[in-house]
Amino acid sequence: MQHSRQRTELKAFLRTRRAALAPEAVGLQRGGRRLTPGLRREEVAALAEVGLTWYTWLEQGRAINVSAAALARIARALRLDATDEAYLFSLAGLARAEPVRNHVVLPPSVQGVLDLYQAPAFVLDPVFDVLACNALAERLYQFGEFHGRFAANHLWNAFMNPARRRLYEPCFEPGMLNLLGIFRMNQAAHPDDPRFDALIEALAAASPEFVSLWQRHQVTPLTAWIAHFRHPEFGEVRVHSNRFPLRDADGTASGATAFFFVPEDAATAASFACIARRLQHADEVEPEPA
């Protein structure tokens, strides 16, 4: 059974995708009196071979029966890619992800892997709270420097922490759309976790920039992303941000995602190596407690 939030998001998602699809892209004439920038509802219904009333109810977020076959035809009619289609099915309750706990507990070995890695690496839970990080990631992001209700949340800091905002400045909008796309996929897969709604409501009240980007309804798979940062100590940093879902010992999804940065250029690699040496030297000269 769908939650009301999922039906609300399904309605907004379908409308956004329909409005973004030009008639010419599906072989239709625009005509002279078209009021909508994209497809009309009746055009989507015809392309998907479903009834107009049924599709209208679906787009209105009504609690109706939806088959996988009909939803697949709608995905094809709207020219959704694989990620968008998976998200659509998840919202409709037909492709629910593996159940996970709201609060993820990482095994100690994960921290050991992060500490051995020679570039920034960290782990986020489904709602993007930071669960673990290595010393280079802590130095880059300063995870422990922000305070308040959402101090540990990676997404909240991206919009509300001035230092983090400056870090992302070189490519803030595309970077945030990428993060929000992953976050939106997580939200659809965890409809029973109230932390998503609490965070979204708080960000919507505090950041018009978040509202503008969130309303684009972008979804993103866990693929590598080229990120560009500007940091007072690291300098200009360009990395391949690789993201991997973590699993429990029995093979089920833990809900956590590991982020491992790989330098994109020699300057970034040199910067990471330099900071790593500084951190190692600081550890070596730290006086023993009395």
Secondary structure as UniProt FT lines:
FT   HELIX           4..20
FT   HELIX           23..26
FT   HELIX           41..48
FT   HELIX           52..59
FT   TURN            60..61
FT   HELIX           68..77
FT   TURN            78..79
FT   HELIX           82..91
FT   TURN            92..93
FT   HELIX           108..116
FT   STRAND          121..124
FT   TURN            126..127
FT   STRAND          129..133
FT   HELIX           135..141
FT   HELIX           143..145
FT   TURN            149..152
FT   HELIX           154..160
FT   HELIX           162..167
FT   HELIX           169..171
FT   HELIX           172..189
FT   TURN            191..192
FT   HELIX           195..206
FT   HELIX           208..214
FT   TURN            215..216
FT   STRAND          225..231
FT   TURN            232..234
FT   STRAND          235..247
FT   TURN            249..250
FT   STRAND          253..263
FT   HELIX           266..285
//
